[in-house]
Amino acid sequence: MIDGMYDPSTGLPARDLLVDRLQQAIYRSARSGDPIAIFVLDLEALSRVGRALGGDAAEALLREVAHNIRNSMRRTDTVARLGELRLAVVCEAPDRGISTIVERVSRVTRETLDLGEGSTDRIDSVIGVAFADGTIGPEEALERAESARERSRELGRDHLLFRESGTPPPA
């Protein structure tokens, strides 16, 4: 599904390019002292669309959601496709509160989307956020964001979990 540096379906950076961009952001963070926020979004509700309307419909909705998220972020932020139904966002030196950024992304994913033939649906997401400050590598930063996403899923709808750079994973 994801080939090379860009995902062919969404046009977003794929995991390898995300890791490279995150590493560069970590280098800049180490020099500047500015934090980095890494969001991992699980759009698992798209699997419901895939089962009901087929994989092509789910991919079309993923493209629309990815495009809307990309347009809601700053040009300097990276929005990437991590896997079938997961996106990642890297925000360097977030100039607004993280909660505000997460709420904006959540609002984009909760928008009612046109499924065609008079059908609409809302795509809820599960979001985990981790912070990096130049002391950890990109894979560990992503792992912490994934861990926060998993814990957020366990807590249920409308929960948001943050992981600080130096915070160990939950037991």
Phi, psi and omega in degrees: 000312181256122186234130175072211184274340181234144176286123184294335182281314185261340185078002179281158172303143175270179187306314182300317179290323176301313181299318178297313179295322178294320177298317178297321178296321179295318176301314180296321179297320180298324179284318188269335185083359179282141181284165173236136174250132178242120179254138169238124182248131175253118181257047186299340177298339177295336178295328176298317178296318179300318179292322184280319188241355179103160183299325180296321179294319179296319178296320179297318178293321177300317178300318181294315180296315179300316179299316180294320177295314180304317181287342180272351183259167175289157180297334181277349179278153178252127171247126185225161175260120181270328184192193187308311184234023182238137174240158175230149177229133175245120178245116175273138177042062182306121184275346174248165177300143181302320180300323178295318179294315180297319179298321179296316178296317179298319180298320178298317182286338180272355179300146176285127183251144179278119180267359182088159179054036176079003180266143174226161178204160173249140181252098176285156179227160171247128186236134171240143182232135173232158179241143175232150183224021180095000181258352179232162179274172183296321181294320178293322178298315178295320179299320179292321177293320177297319178298317177296322178296316180297317180294322177298320178298318180297324182284339177100181184305145176067025172252143179229130182239137179246145173236123177285160182304314184269005183279125178289158178299151177295150181286000000 
